[in-house]
Amino acid sequence: MSARPRYTLTRSNLPALVEASAAPDPARAEAVSRARWRDLVDRRLPEAARPGWPVRLDHCFARILLDNVCGGPWRESVAPPAWVNMPLDRLTSAIDLGEAVLAGRADLGLLNRRSLAWRGKRRARPAPESLRAGELILRRWRRADDEPFAALNADPEVMRHFPAPKTRRESVAEARALDRRFEADGFGPWAVEIAGEAPFVGFVGALRLMRPMPFPGGERPGDTVEIGWRLARGVWGRGIATRAARLALADLSGRCEVEAVVAYTAALNLPSRRVMERLGMVRREAEDFAHPGVAEGDPLRAHILCRLALEGGRASEPAVPGSSPDHGGRP
């Protein structure tokens, strides 16, 4: 049996690898992807630099794209050089983001501001430490949340509508990335606490969609704001997700002046769909989509999309000319 061929990447063979079309084996496919990344940041983006872009140098483009994909300074999670050591899924996301910049579908200025905020070189709109409505508290994340969050993410029932449960390491990385959203955008998913009962029961809040998504508006990374939630099983059925989402949406509309949000979930996820209904979100079946991060044939691939317009710190149902809302999943 012959050994799998190895592909050594060098600056001199990048053009040849970029030109390669069919990838006969995984090693070749990975080599081509890494070569595409180097060609993107070394040549294509600098050559395309235009008036109004905040940067023109290759290493600056790499910083901006990688920071936004990693949710913070990329060197904190990956050893340099990034084009060799960055996990392939994240590098692919960075390539997609760079292609969106080249196509005029992503705001390089916004991406740069987020990167600089994570590096302490600019400040986003300051976020309060917490929001409160009765016993319900939305607050910034703490290190003490790591263990209960890992337990939540390891619960097969909680993660039933996700591709798989998460390891503790994955959960900690997610918690740090979620909290860093506040540094970059001034808003993010809040940790949820129930005063006098539970110091941490999950998260609820908003985040910018930085990955291109196959629904109207989703093709422009950074333009769309999503509202989402994930709560521990012990607090299900008490209206916590709906109350917390309303509290987060009021802050999002009033303090952050966000005008609209979306929410999406697997079509099979009836509990989340019911939360969307209670929030007054509107589903248009024509905007349902197949999630690009879920494999073909997986029953979780089919997703529904709902929208909500925000007015004066309150969630309001948007008018949809020529159609009526179709709230699937109502019992």
Secondary structure by P-SEA (a helix, b strand, c coil): ccccbbbbbcccaaaaaaaccccccaaaaaaaaaaaaaaaaacccccccccccccccaaaaaaaaaaaaacccccccccccccccccaaaaaaaaaaaaaaaaccccaaaaaaaaaaaaccccccccccccccccbbbbcccccaaaaaaaaaacccccccccccccaaaaaaaaaaaaaccccccccbbbbbbcccccccccccccccccccccccccccccbbbbcccccccccccaaaaaaaaaaaaaaaacccccbbbbbccccaaaaaaaaaaabbbbbcccccccccccccccccbbbbbbbbbcccbbbbbbbccccccccccc
